[in-house]
Amino acid sequence: MSTPTVAPWQDPQAAYRAISGRDPRFDGRLFVGVLSTGIYCRPSCPARTPKAENCRFYPAAAAAVAAGFRACRRCRPDSLPGSRDWDVRGDLAARALRAIADGAVDTHGVHGLAERMHVSPRHLHRLLVAEVGASPLQLARTRRAQLARMLLDQTALSMIDVAFAAGFASLRQFNDVMRAEFGAPPSTLRRASAVRSRDARDPRPASDLGRAPDPGSGSEEREPVDAAELTLRLRHTGPYDDVGWLAHVAGRAIPGLERIDGGRTVTRLLAAPRGPVRVTISFGVPGEISARLALTDLADLAGVVTRLRRWLDLDADPALVRQALGSDPLLGPLVAARPGLRIPGTTDPFELAVRAVLGQQVSVAGARTLAGRLVETYGSPAYDGLRVFPDASTLAAAGPDRLREIGLPASRAATLAGLAAAVAGGLALEPGADRAEVRARLLALPGIGPWTADYVALRALGDPDVFPAGDLVLRKALAELPGGAGRPIDIVGAVALAADWSPWRGYAAQHLWSAWAGRDRPQGAVAPVAARVPLA
């Protein structure tokens, strides 16, 4: 196992070297506040390097704002993608940070988040201030402000719609937070290009996005938005292996739930609190990923964007993965060949867990057929022949006998019904959950073993250090790919081999799965059913 390293912001000398060299590898993982100017920057900021005595270093943008700094308008540190540094940890602070990034404070409030973490609000506040220099509320405010800035840059939504779409409770709060974060009122931050290109991104008149009172009128009440459509560019750290992500999604697309158009576009429906959301992910020029959204209400936007980022694994840093895996004899060539490979996540953790159960001991094609029947029978019809995936309560109410009607064996139907009942009863399949507790509760369900629990942890809970050693494909890849062991590998041996790849063993697994799927195979040869890559 790799030796833990000091976080870049905790070593002032190393941090100053990073900003002196304008090292982009630290962007998103390190922020520098400059006392002489009152602004904070990313390490690669092109501005003149400040004196060392004027620099203060922070692990998060919210911490810099909490210390009184505002975002630099030149390097735009607020526009950086997120970081997976906190995903590799399972302690309380990391869980809380993941939950806040997932919108838990917006949904449940600070007290609600503390209850979910089983601590007092005061303890949670002290913990996060000590860990990252910002309180839960400050972290949530920065999250809202960054989404609002993206909407100001990329859309022509009215100020009041931007405010409520980003999660602010009022225009006054919106203006106050934006001034604190960026040192200017939101009306001065809007790029002219966003207004000029409006017709290319949303052909409907602004009135169709929901009428709002003039921000200057003093009114802070927003009228309902019946059907908002907008297109967003999703930021990420390159390179991004869109071919690999698309191949994964297209190969597992469920009929009636997802549609692949032209090999470069994926459309599907998501359930959201205020109604279904149609999502179309498109890959244009290299490095550009866009999402066209049709929302029942703009208030669902923040949660939807977060779910899309996890589905696409947009917060991954390929440089960190390459640093950890690039020198390995087996993985090095795979990482060099596909440096931007991501771990496809999910927009719905329960859906992924169901896919994993349906994919047990059947081919991918067979599992897709079963999943399609499940969606057709229990999914909610919503738009253009596509349905929303059924929720846990619906499948729990159906019970094992009715679930067998889609063609499931009795044992698989019982497992699926048990999983649905557990999730409906409070089993939290979400990034901020206690991973050890989730794993234990999953393993306690009949029909769910270590492989399924590991797969859910990797793709649904976002744990990048999971290596499903029970997976036959991974063990065959460890044994037979160039640079591999050259001998059969059992589960104990797979765990031992993967130990040196921590904390990015999940990316090692994804590289091995992808390499095995793309290896040379004699014409017409078919991999054994048990060795095929799972539906999820």
KOLKEVO-146404 format. One record per residue (C-alpha): residue in one letter; chain; x, y, z negated. Coordinates in pm, 1 decimal, m for minus. Each point is the difference from the previous one (the first is absolute). Layout:
// KOLKEVO-146404
   resn   chain         xx         yy         zz
      A       A          X          Y          Z
...
This chain:
// KOLKEVO-146404
   resn   chain         xx         yy         zz
      M       A        0.0        0.0        0.0
      S       A      127.9      343.6       88.1
      T       A      128.2      224.3     m276.8
      P       A     m236.4      284.8      m91.5
      T       A      128.1      338.4      112.9
      V       A      m50.1      342.6     m151.4
      A       A     m277.2      199.7      167.3
      P       A      147.7      278.5      217.2
      W       A     m156.6      281.4     m203.4
      Q       A      156.1     m134.8     m321.9
      D       A      355.9       47.3      128.1
      P       A       50.0      376.0       61.7
      Q       A      336.2      m43.8      170.2
      A       A     m130.2     m262.2      244.1
      A       A     m313.5      206.5       56.3
      Y       A      203.1      310.8       78.0
      R       A      213.1     m198.5      245.3
      A       A     m321.3     m109.1      172.4
      I       A     m123.8      356.3       47.5
      S       A      347.0      128.0       93.5
      G       A       12.9     m258.7      277.2
      R       A     m367.2       57.8       89.7
      D       A      m45.9     m375.6      m27.4
      P       A     m348.6      m91.6      132.3
      R       A       18.1     m341.7     m167.3
      F       A      m99.9      167.7     m327.4
      D       A     m297.5      189.3      141.8
      G       A     m310.6      m97.1     m194.8
      R       A      204.6     m155.5     m281.4
      L       A      172.6      316.9     m122.6
      F       A     m113.7      362.4      m20.2
      V       A      219.3      295.3      m88.9
      G       A     m129.5      313.1     m173.5
      V       A      209.1      312.0       55.7
      L       A       m0.4      239.1     m295.6
      S       A      116.1      300.0      201.4
      T       A     m290.8      m18.8      246.7
      G       A     m275.1     m178.2     m195.4
      I       A      m59.8     m250.9      278.3
      Y       A       51.0     m375.1       26.3
      C       A      133.8     m179.0      305.9
      R       A       72.2     m339.7      147.8
      P       A      370.7     m103.9        6.0
      S       A       20.9       46.0      378.0
      C       A     m122.5      361.5       m8.2
      P       A      191.6      201.3      264.7
      A       A       23.1      306.8     m225.4
      R       A      332.1      101.0     m158.6
      T       A      100.6     m239.9     m275.7
      P       A      m62.3      161.2     m340.5
      K       A      262.5        9.1     m272.2
      A       A        6.9     m307.3     m220.4
      E       A      m78.6      198.6     m312.9
      N       A     m322.7      123.0      162.1
      C       A     m129.7     m348.6       81.6
      R       A     m245.4     m210.9     m194.0
      F       A      m91.1     m346.7      124.8
      Y       A     m335.7     m177.1      m16.5
      P       A     m140.2     m339.5      104.7
      A       A     m333.3      137.5      122.8
      A       A     m135.3      316.3      157.9
      A       A     m249.2       34.6     m285.5
      A       A      285.6       13.9     m249.1
      A       A      159.8      287.9      188.1
      V       A     m332.4      185.8        7.6
      A       A      m51.1      m67.2     m371.4
      A       A      340.1      158.2      m61.7
      G       A     m113.6      316.5      179.1
      F       A      137.3      m49.2      351.5
      R       A     m198.4       39.7      322.9
      A       A       47.0     m194.1      323.2
      C       A      254.8      122.7      253.7
      R       A     m169.1      119.1      319.9
      R       A      302.1      m88.8      209.0
      C       A       57.0     m368.1      m83.5
      R       A     m359.6      m71.9     m111.9
      P       A       73.7     m256.5     m276.1
      D       A     m376.2      m34.9      m46.0
      S       A      m30.5     m159.0      345.1
      L       A      222.0     m296.0      m82.8
      P       A     m147.9     m349.2      m15.3
      G       A      m24.0     m163.6     m339.5
      S       A      254.7     m230.8     m158.0
      R       A      m11.6     m369.1      m87.8
      D       A      249.9       47.0     m283.2
      W       A     m279.6      m35.6     m254.5
      D       A     m147.8     m303.8      173.8
      V       A      291.2     m221.8     m100.3
      R       A      m76.6       46.5     m370.3
      G       A     m279.0     m155.6     m201.8
      D       A       18.8      210.0     m317.4
      L       A     m269.4      236.9     m124.9
      A       A      151.5      316.3      148.7
      A       A       32.6     m155.4      345.9
      R       A     m353.7     m138.5      m16.2
      A       A     m137.4      340.2      m98.0
      L       A      189.8      174.6      280.3
      R       A     m133.3     m246.4      255.8
      A       A     m352.6       45.9     m132.9
      I       A       28.5      380.4       19.6
      A       A      128.0      m25.5      357.1
      D       A     m302.0     m220.7       70.7
      G       A     m234.9      273.5     m124.0
      A       A      m81.3     m134.6     m347.4
      V       A        1.4      344.6     m162.7
      D       A     m235.3      138.0      265.2
      T       A     m234.4     m294.8      m48.8
      H       A       19.9      m69.6     m373.0
      G       A      172.5      304.0     m152.1
      V       A      304.7      m11.0     m225.8
      H       A     m197.2     m159.7     m284.2
      G       A     m137.2     m262.6      237.3
      L       A      348.9      m76.4      129.1
      A       A      129.0      m35.7     m356.4
      E       A     m280.3     m244.2      m80.2
      R       A       89.4     m207.8      304.4
      M       A      361.3       m3.7     m118.0
      H       A     m117.4      m92.3     m355.4
      V       A      175.4      296.7     m160.3
      S       A     m105.1      336.8     m138.7
      P       A        2.7      308.0      227.2
      R       A      263.0      157.2     m226.2
      H       A      232.4     m300.1       30.9
      L       A      m45.1       m6.7      378.8
      H       A       79.7      372.3       16.9
      R       A      317.3      m39.1     m208.3
      L       A      112.6     m301.6      199.2
      L       A      m30.9      161.9      343.2
      V       A      152.4      329.3     m108.3
      A       A      299.0     m193.9     m136.5
      E       A       20.5     m220.5      310.7
      V       A      m50.8      247.9      286.0
      G       A      m35.6      342.4     m160.2
      A       A     m369.0       48.2       81.5
      S       A     m329.9      m82.5     m167.5
      P       A     m269.6     m219.2      159.5
      L       A     m203.3      310.0       83.9
      Q       A      298.9      175.3      156.4
      L       A       77.0     m304.7      212.0
      A       A     m362.2      m17.2      116.7
      R       A       m5.0      371.2       82.7
      T       A      312.1      m31.1      213.0
      R       A     m155.3     m295.0      182.5
      R       A     m307.9      209.2       78.8
      A       A      210.4      299.0      104.8
      Q       A      208.8     m207.7      240.2
      L       A     m310.2     m144.8      164.5
      A       A     m150.4      348.6       25.7
      R       A      318.5      131.1      163.3
      M       A      m15.4     m282.6      254.9
      L       A     m361.5       89.1       80.6
      L       A       92.1      366.3       35.9
      D       A      281.4      m93.0      238.4
      Q       A     m187.8     m252.1      211.8
      T       A     m367.3       97.3        1.6
      A       A     m220.7      306.1       27.8
      L       A     m226.2      m97.4     m289.0
      S       A     m132.2      292.8     m199.4
      M       A      179.5       82.8     m322.5
      I       A     m284.5     m131.8     m210.8
      D       A       m6.7     m328.5      190.8
      V       A      377.9      m33.7      m40.4
      A       A      m35.9       63.6     m372.0
      F       A     m264.5     m262.8      m62.0
      A       A      148.7     m252.2      244.4
      A       A      327.9       19.5     m194.4
      G       A     m179.7      m62.8     m328.8
      F       A      m18.0      347.1     m154.4
      A       A     m304.1       80.4     m212.3
      S       A      m32.6      362.1      111.7
      L       A      146.2      262.5      228.4
      R       A      146.2      180.6     m298.5
      Q       A      189.2     m312.1     m108.6
      F       A      108.9      m58.4      360.0
      N       A      143.0      351.9       32.9
      D       A      173.3       m9.9     m337.8
      V       A      167.0     m335.5       59.8
      M       A      108.6       86.3      354.4
      R       A      157.3      323.8     m121.3
      A       A      187.5     m191.9     m271.6
      E       A      114.9     m271.2      240.5
      F       A       91.3      216.0      300.5
      G       A       24.0      356.7     m127.5
      A       A     m268.1      126.1      237.6
      P       A     m379.0      m11.3       41.5
      P       A     m123.5     m283.1      221.5
      S       A     m128.0      235.4      270.7
      T       A      360.0      105.9       78.4
      L       A      126.7     m358.6       20.1
      R       A     m214.1     m106.9      294.9
      R       A      193.9      m49.0      318.8
      A       A     m136.4      170.0      308.5
      S       A       62.1     m321.3      195.5
      A       A     m263.3     m177.6     m209.4
      V       A     m262.9      246.3      115.2
      R       A      114.6       10.6      363.8
      S       A       m2.4     m379.4       32.7
      R       A     m333.9      m44.2     m173.8
      D       A     m191.1     m106.6      309.1
      A       A      251.2     m276.0       74.1
      R       A      m46.1     m146.2     m346.6
      D       A     m368.9       49.8      m63.7
      P       A     m216.4       99.0      295.2
      R       A     m305.8       74.1     m212.4
      P       A      m73.7      352.7     m120.8
      A       A       99.6       81.9     m354.5
      S       A     m364.4       21.7     m102.2
      D       A      m34.2     m373.4       62.5
      L       A      268.8      m69.8     m258.1
      G       A     m222.3      147.5     m269.0
      R       A      m93.3      361.3      m47.4
      A       A      183.0      171.5     m281.1
      P       A      m37.0      346.4     m151.6
      D       A      260.7      257.7       84.3
      P       A      286.1      m38.6     m250.4
      G       A       m1.6      373.6      m41.6
      S       A     m359.4       m0.7     m117.1
      G       A       95.0     m136.7     m342.0
      S       A     m218.8     m308.6       33.8
      E       A      160.2     m326.2     m113.2
      E       A     m276.2     m242.5       91.6
      R       A       47.5     m218.1      302.8
      E       A     m285.0     m127.9      210.7
      P       A        1.8     m370.6       89.0
      V       A      207.7     m106.3      296.9
      D       A     m201.6     m252.5      195.6
      A       A      261.0     m132.6      241.2
      A       A      348.5      148.3        3.4
      E       A      247.2     m106.5      269.0
      L       A      364.3       93.8        6.9
      T       A      336.6     m131.0      111.2
      L       A      307.2       m0.4     m223.7
      R       A      364.7      m73.8       67.2
      L       A      126.4     m231.9     m272.5
      R       A      347.0       88.3     m124.5
      H       A      260.0     m268.9      m65.0
      T       A      373.3      m61.8       m4.6
      G       A      124.7     m150.7      325.0
      P       A       66.2     m224.9      166.8
      Y       A     m339.6     m169.5        6.3
      D       A      m49.0     m339.6      162.9
      D       A     m344.4       60.5      146.7
      V       A       29.2     m309.0      220.0
      G       A       42.9     m223.2     m304.1
      W       A     m285.0      163.3     m191.4
      L       A     m235.2      m18.4      297.2
      A       A       90.6     m363.2       64.8
      H       A      m82.5      m86.9     m359.1
      V       A     m334.0      181.6        2.5
      A       A     m104.4     m109.4      348.4
      G       A       82.9     m362.2      m73.6
      R       A     m229.7        5.6     m303.2
      A       A     m275.7      236.4      119.2
      I       A     m337.7     m119.9     m125.8
      P       A     m280.1        5.3      258.6
      G       A     m262.9      255.3      m93.7
      L       A      232.3      179.8     m242.4
      E       A      296.3      110.8      209.6
      R       A       51.1       80.2      366.8
      I       A      328.2       22.4      191.3
      D       A       m6.4      230.3      303.3
      G       A      277.8        3.9      256.0
      G       A      246.2     m162.9     m236.7
      R       A       87.1      336.6     m159.3
      T       A     m318.6       95.4     m184.8
      V       A     m179.5     m163.9     m292.4
      T       A     m354.4       94.4     m101.7
      R       A     m177.1     m124.2     m310.3
      L       A     m250.7      102.7     m265.2
      L       A       72.8       72.0     m365.3
      A       A     m240.1       15.4     m290.9
      A       A       22.2      332.5     m185.2
      P       A     m196.5      139.6     m295.9
      R       A     m222.5      223.5      214.6
      G       A      m41.3     m226.0      300.0
      P       A      195.5     m192.4      264.0
      V       A      303.0      148.3      173.2
      R       A      107.1      m85.1      353.0
      V       A      378.4       m1.3       34.8
      T       A      199.8      m12.3      322.8
      I       A      377.5      m37.8      m35.3
      S       A      197.2       94.0      311.8
      F       A      369.7      m20.2       79.7
      G       A      101.0      260.4      256.7
      V       A      353.9      111.7       71.1
      P       A      262.3     m182.0     m208.8
      G       A      m17.9      113.6     m359.3
      E       A     m350.6      145.5       15.3
      I       A     m292.4     m168.1     m175.2
      S       A     m342.9      160.0        2.9
      A       A     m327.4      m86.4     m169.1
      R       A     m332.9      113.4      139.1
      L       A     m258.9       m7.1     m275.4
      A       A     m376.9       18.4       10.4
      L       A     m112.1       53.4     m358.1
      T       A     m344.1        4.2     m152.5
      D       A      128.2      275.5     m228.8
      L       A      328.8      189.7      m13.8
      A       A       21.1      m65.5     m373.3
      D       A      110.3     m357.1       84.5
      L       A      300.0      120.5      201.0
      A       A      270.2      m12.9     m269.7
      G       A      m75.0     m359.2      m93.3
      V       A      m17.2     m109.0      362.9
      V       A      337.9      154.8       84.6
      T       A      159.4     m174.2     m298.3
      R       A     m141.8     m336.5      110.5
      L       A      126.6       50.2      354.8
      R       A      347.9       81.2     m125.2
      R       A        8.5     m326.0     m194.6
      W       A     m136.5     m196.7      297.4
      L       A      275.3      140.2      223.5
      D       A      267.5       m2.8     m276.3
      L       A       85.7      360.2       82.7
      D       A      182.8       73.9     m326.1
      A       A      270.4     m257.2       65.2
      D       A      356.2      121.9       48.5
      P       A      174.6     m216.5      261.9
      A       A      339.9      128.0     m114.1
      L       A      m47.1     m148.7     m346.9
      V       A     m109.0     m332.5      144.5
      R       A      295.4       m2.4      236.9
      Q       A      236.4       80.9     m285.6
      A       A     m131.5     m292.5     m204.4
      L       A      m32.9     m259.1      276.4
      G       A      225.7      111.3      283.7
      S       A      317.4     m175.4     m119.4
      D       A     m164.0     m338.9      m54.2
      P       A      114.5     m265.8      253.1
      L       A     m355.9     m116.1       64.6
      L       A     m194.8      324.8      m28.2
      G       A      259.9      245.4      132.2
      P       A      m56.9      m81.1      369.1
      L       A     m377.8        0.6      m51.7
      V       A        6.7      343.8     m164.0
      A       A      228.9      134.7      272.8
      A       A     m236.4     m129.2      268.1
      R       A     m312.0      143.9     m166.8
      P       A      112.9      281.7     m231.4
      G       A     m349.1      147.4      m35.4
      L       A     m189.0     m317.1      m90.2
      R       A     m273.5       62.9     m256.8
      I       A     m207.6     m216.0     m232.2
      P       A     m355.8       32.6      131.6
      G       A     m217.5       73.7     m300.2
      T       A     m375.7       30.3      m14.9
      T       A     m277.5      257.3      m13.2
      D       A     m198.2     m225.2     m237.0
      P       A      181.0     m222.7     m254.0
      F       A     m305.1     m222.4      m48.8
      E       A      m24.9      m51.3      374.5
      L       A      363.4     m109.4       12.6
      A       A      m50.0     m244.8     m286.5
      V       A     m298.0     m148.7      185.1
      R       A      207.9      m30.6      317.1
      A       A      268.0     m183.5     m196.6
      V       A     m254.8     m248.8     m135.0
      L       A     m156.4      m55.2      342.9
      G       A      344.4      m61.0      147.1
      Q       A       89.1     m285.0     m233.8
      Q       A       86.7     m316.0      193.9
      V       A     m151.0      115.0      331.2
      S       A      139.5      160.5      311.8
      V       A      m10.6      376.3       47.6
      A       A     m262.5      m43.5      272.4
      G       A     m214.0     m214.1     m228.1
      A       A       28.4      248.6     m284.7
      R       A      m97.4      286.6      232.2
      T       A     m309.3     m191.1      103.6
      L       A     m101.7      m54.0     m361.1
      A       A       67.4      364.0      m87.1
      G       A     m204.5      114.3      299.1
      R       A     m295.6     m208.9     m115.9
      L       A       36.1      142.5     m350.1
      V       A       m6.4      357.5      133.2
      E       A     m292.6      m72.3      231.9
      T       A     m203.9     m159.4     m279.0
      Y       A       79.7      227.0     m293.7
      G       A      158.0      315.4      144.6
      S       A     m193.3      323.6       28.8
      P       A      m70.5      108.4      360.0
      A       A      123.1      351.2       51.1
      Y       A      128.2      107.5      342.1
      D       A       50.2     m119.4      356.9
      G       A      m26.2     m370.6      m76.0
      L       A      244.5       19.7     m291.0
      R       A      m86.8      m80.4     m359.4
      V       A      136.4       86.5     m341.7
      F       A      163.9     m291.5     m182.2
      P       A     m229.3     m134.8     m275.5
      D       A       86.4      106.0     m352.8
      A       A       65.0     m227.1     m296.5
      S       A     m348.1       38.6     m146.0
      T       A     m162.5     m111.2      326.3
      L       A      209.1     m316.4       29.4
      A       A      m33.6      m77.2     m371.4
      A       A     m378.2       23.5       32.4
      A       A        5.7     m232.0      300.9
      G       A      160.1     m278.7     m202.5
      P       A      190.9     m305.2      122.6
      D       A     m298.7     m181.3      152.7
      R       A      m87.1      282.3      238.5
      L       A      366.0       67.6       77.5
      R       A       32.7     m359.0      121.2
      E       A     m243.3       85.6      279.6
      I       A      271.0      188.5      190.5
      G       A      195.1     m325.2       30.2
      L       A      207.9        2.1     m317.3
      P       A       78.2     m323.0     m183.8
      A       A     m166.6      m22.3     m340.9
      S       A      326.7       55.4     m186.6
      R       A       91.5      309.4      206.8
      A       A     m350.1      143.8      m40.5
      A       A       27.7      m46.0     m376.9
      T       A      339.4      174.4       m0.7
      L       A     m134.8      290.3      201.9
      A       A     m305.3       36.2     m224.0
      G       A      220.3      m13.4     m310.2
      L       A      233.7      266.8      138.4
      A       A     m293.8      225.7       87.5
      A       A     m152.1      m44.2     m345.3
      A       A      331.7       81.1     m168.5
      V       A       49.4      320.5      202.4
      A       A     m363.6      102.7      m47.9
      G       A       48.9      m64.0     m370.6
      G       A      297.7      232.8      m33.7
      L       A      312.2     m168.1      143.3
      A       A      179.6      306.3      137.8
      L       A      173.9      m70.1      329.8
      E       A      161.3      341.4       36.7
      P       A      351.9      148.4        7.2
      G       A      m20.4      127.7     m358.2
      A       A     m104.2     m334.8     m145.8
      D       A      218.4     m203.4     m234.5
      R       A      150.2     m242.3      251.1
      A       A       80.9     m268.6     m254.7
      E       A     m356.0        9.5     m133.5
      V       A     m150.4      m13.4      349.7
      R       A      220.5     m293.8       90.4
      A       A      m97.1     m189.2     m315.2
      R       A     m370.4       59.1       58.4
      L       A       24.6     m104.3      363.8
      L       A      184.0     m320.1      m89.6
      A       A     m273.9      m79.6     m251.9
      L       A     m256.4      m14.5      281.7
      P       A      m59.9     m347.1      151.6
      G       A      155.9      m30.1      344.0
      I       A      246.4      287.9      m33.0
      G       A      364.2      m94.8      m37.8
      P       A      333.0      183.2      m12.6
      W       A       15.1       57.0      376.5
      T       A     m335.3      181.6       11.0
      A       A       82.2      200.7     m314.2
      D       A      337.0      105.8      144.3
      Y       A     m155.6       94.5      332.3
      V       A     m260.2      217.9     m170.7
      A       A      272.2      166.8     m208.3
      L       A      206.4       73.0      311.7
      R       A     m268.7      136.9      230.4
      A       A     m282.6      114.0     m229.7
      L       A      181.7      119.1     m313.0
      G       A      293.4      142.6      196.0
      D       A      277.7     m182.6     m186.4
      P       A      303.2       17.1      234.9
      D       A      200.8     m249.2     m206.5
      V       A     m226.2     m304.3       42.6
      F       A      142.6     m298.5      185.1
      P       A     m262.9     m276.0       49.2
      A       A      247.5     m285.4      m32.0
      G       A     m280.4     m255.2       34.5
      D       A      m58.5      108.4      360.5
      L       A      112.8     m274.1      237.8
      V       A       81.6      245.4      280.3
      L       A      237.4      193.3     m224.8
      R       A      177.2     m314.9     m113.1
      K       A       34.8     m124.8      357.8
      A       A      137.5      340.1      101.4
      L       A      251.4       m7.1     m285.9
      A       A      115.1     m341.3      116.3
      E       A       m7.6       21.5      378.6
      L       A       48.4      358.5      118.5
      P       A      355.3      103.9      101.9
      G       A      194.9       75.3     m314.6
      G       A     m234.7     m215.8     m208.0
      A       A       84.9     m282.3     m234.1
      G       A       m7.4     m267.9      270.6
      R       A     m174.7     m241.0     m234.2
      P       A     m350.6      m40.1     m144.8
      I       A      m84.2      258.5     m264.8
      D       A     m237.0      m69.2     m287.9
      I       A     m182.1      262.6     m206.9
      V       A      272.2       20.6     m265.9
      G       A      263.0       43.6      267.8
      A       A     m203.0      269.9      175.9
      V       A      m36.1      195.4     m323.6
      A       A      375.2      m22.1      m58.1
      L       A       86.1      112.7      353.8
      A       A     m237.8      297.6      m21.3
      A       A      130.4      123.4     m336.5
      D       A      271.2      217.5      156.9
      W       A     m258.0      180.0      214.3
      S       A     m176.3      161.3     m296.0
      P       A     m170.4      246.9      m20.7
      W       A     m100.0      m31.8      366.8
      R       A      m69.8     m373.1       22.3
      G       A     m338.4       71.3      156.8
      Y       A      172.5      160.5      297.9
      A       A      230.7     m300.0       20.6
      A       A     m307.8     m222.5       21.1
      Q       A     m152.2      218.9      271.4
      H       A      321.4      m15.4      205.6
      L       A       11.7     m378.3      m34.2
      W       A     m366.6      m40.8       96.2
      S       A       46.3      226.1      301.7
      A       A      320.1     m169.9      110.7
      W       A     m156.9     m345.4      m31.2
      A       A     m306.7      106.4      198.7
      G       A      221.0      142.1      274.9
      R       A      257.4     m278.2       19.3
      D       A       53.6     m192.6      321.6
      R       A     m237.9     m293.0       26.4
      P       A      m35.0     m254.7      281.1
      Q       A     m283.1       75.4      241.2
      G       A     m329.9     m126.4     m139.2
      A       A      137.1      m84.8     m343.2
      V       A     m225.8       85.0     m292.5
      A       A      110.2       48.2     m359.9
      P       A     m158.3     m232.5     m254.1
      V       A     m318.5      134.9     m156.5
      A       A      154.3       21.3     m346.5
      A       A      290.6      206.6      134.4
      R       A     m196.1      271.2      170.7
      V       A        9.8      355.6     m124.8
      P       A     m308.4       72.0     m218.4
      L       A     m310.3      189.7      108.5
      A       A       60.4      288.8     m238.4
